[in-house]
Amino acid sequence: AVPCPLHSDGTSIPSGCSCRAGYEGKVDAIATAPYYQGSCTAVACPALSTGSNVVAGCVCDAGYSGKIEETKSSPFYAGTCQGVACPIYSDGDGVPGGCACNAGYSGTISKSTAPPYYTGEC
């Protein structure tokens, strides 16, 4: 029996193959070489995250916190990236949109990809 193709799991094409976590697609048995059709391709990183694809790893954009993990069911990843609220003594639409120090305070708040997802203080 023909083994399952790249990025899929199963014992063989005739017994069925399924895409690995973080991959989407379908592999079906056919009667002619290579005896299957279809493929499994890595899913792109979701909105508000950066990376090659879900399998290689996605990192939340600067100013966002969260975690993206690969799964075997659609959309083939779990998790989200959420905007971080402006820190104490500052105000705005959140770190991704920009935070300004409150009246009577000085300083700067900048987006970061490392916890707490911003740098600076007021």
Backbone torsions as a table, in degrees:
resi	resn	phi	psi	omega
1	ALA	NA	147.0	-179.9
2	VAL	-76.7	131.0	179.7
3	PRO	-71.1	160.5	177.7
4	CYS	-63.3	144.0	-178.5
5	PRO	-74.8	176.7	-179.0
6	LEU	-50.4	138.0	176.1
7	HIS	68.2	19.9	175.8
8	SER	-130.4	158.7	-179.7
9	ASP	-120.6	151.4	178.9
10	GLY	147.0	169.5	-178.1
11	THR	-82.1	-33.5	178.9
12	SER	-168.2	166.8	177.9
13	ILE	-57.9	-49.0	-178.3
14	PRO	-61.2	-33.5	-178.1
15	SER	-85.2	-9.6	176.1
16	GLY	107.5	138.6	178.9
17	CYS	-128.4	143.2	176.5
18	SER	-128.9	147.3	-179.6
19	CYS	-65.4	143.6	178.0
20	ARG	-70.0	165.5	177.7
21	ALA	-55.9	134.7	180.0
22	GLY	88.5	-3.6	179.0
23	TYR	-115.2	148.4	175.5
24	GLU	-124.1	154.3	179.1
25	GLY	139.6	-169.4	-177.7
26	LYS	-150.2	142.7	177.1
27	VAL	-123.3	119.9	-179.8
28	ASP	-119.2	144.5	176.4
29	ALA	-74.0	139.2	173.2
30	ILE	-133.5	167.0	-173.5
31	ALA	-84.5	-11.2	-178.0
32	THR	-116.1	156.3	-179.3
33	ALA	-55.2	139.3	5.5
34	PRO	-83.6	17.4	175.0
35	TYR	73.8	14.4	170.8
36	TYR	-153.9	159.2	172.5
37	GLN	-131.9	151.7	-178.7
38	GLY	100.3	177.5	-179.5
39	SER	-162.2	172.4	177.3
40	CYS	-118.6	123.8	-179.2
41	THR	-120.4	145.1	-179.5
42	ALA	-65.1	139.2	-179.5
43	VAL	-81.2	137.8	178.6
44	ALA	-66.4	153.8	175.9
45	CYS	-62.6	141.1	-178.7
46	PRO	-73.5	173.4	178.6
47	ALA	-53.5	146.4	177.4
48	LEU	70.9	15.5	175.8
49	SER	-136.6	162.1	-176.2
50	THR	-131.3	144.8	176.5
51	GLY	157.5	171.2	179.5
52	SER	-65.1	-47.3	179.9
53	ASN	-170.6	173.7	-176.6
54	VAL	-61.8	-37.3	-178.1
55	VAL	-67.3	-43.9	-179.9
56	ALA	-72.2	-24.2	178.2
57	GLY	117.8	135.9	178.0
58	CYS	-118.6	138.4	178.6
59	VAL	-117.2	133.8	177.9
60	CYS	-60.5	141.2	178.9
61	ASP	-60.7	160.7	179.3
62	ALA	-55.8	133.0	-179.6
63	GLY	90.8	-2.3	-179.9
64	TYR	-119.0	146.5	176.1
65	SER	-120.7	154.7	178.8
66	GLY	146.7	-175.5	-178.6
67	LYS	-145.5	138.5	177.3
68	ILE	-114.4	125.1	179.3
69	GLU	-127.0	146.2	179.3
70	GLU	-74.4	146.5	176.3
71	THR	-137.4	170.0	-179.6
72	LYS	-95.7	-1.7	179.4
73	SER	-117.6	151.3	-177.1
74	SER	-55.8	134.4	11.0
75	PRO	-87.2	17.1	175.3
76	PHE	74.6	18.1	169.1
77	TYR	-152.8	159.4	176.7
78	ALA	-128.5	150.9	177.4
79	GLY	105.2	167.0	179.5
80	THR	-146.1	167.9	173.0
81	CYS	-113.6	124.6	-176.6
82	GLN	-114.1	140.1	176.6
83	GLY	-64.3	138.5	179.5
84	VAL	-85.0	137.8	178.6
85	ALA	-68.5	154.1	176.4
86	CYS	-61.0	139.9	-178.6
87	PRO	-73.6	173.4	-178.2
88	ILE	-52.5	143.1	178.8
89	TYR	68.2	18.4	175.3
90	SER	-137.4	164.4	-177.3
91	ASP	-144.6	153.4	177.9
92	GLY	159.2	-168.9	-179.0
93	ASP	-81.9	9.0	-176.0
94	GLY	112.8	163.9	-176.3
95	VAL	-55.9	-42.8	-179.8
96	PRO	-61.3	-35.7	-179.1
97	GLY	-87.3	-14.7	178.9
98	GLY	112.1	138.0	178.7
99	CYS	-124.4	137.3	177.0
100	ALA	-116.4	142.4	178.5
101	CYS	-64.8	141.4	178.2
102	ASN	-64.6	161.0	177.0
103	ALA	-55.2	133.5	179.7
104	GLY	90.8	-1.3	178.7
105	TYR	-124.0	149.4	176.8
106	SER	-124.6	158.8	178.5
107	GLY	140.2	-175.5	-178.5
108	THR	-139.8	139.7	175.0
109	ILE	-114.2	124.7	179.6
110	SER	-123.1	149.6	178.2
111	LYS	-68.4	149.3	177.8
112	SER	-147.1	155.2	175.9
113	THR	-94.3	-2.4	179.5
114	ALA	-107.7	144.6	178.4
115	PRO	-52.4	140.2	4.2
116	PRO	-84.7	20.9	175.4
117	TYR	76.5	17.3	170.0
118	TYR	-153.6	160.5	173.4
119	THR	-124.9	157.4	178.7
120	GLY	95.6	177.0	179.9
121	GLU	-160.7	167.9	177.2
122	CYS	-114.9	NA	NA
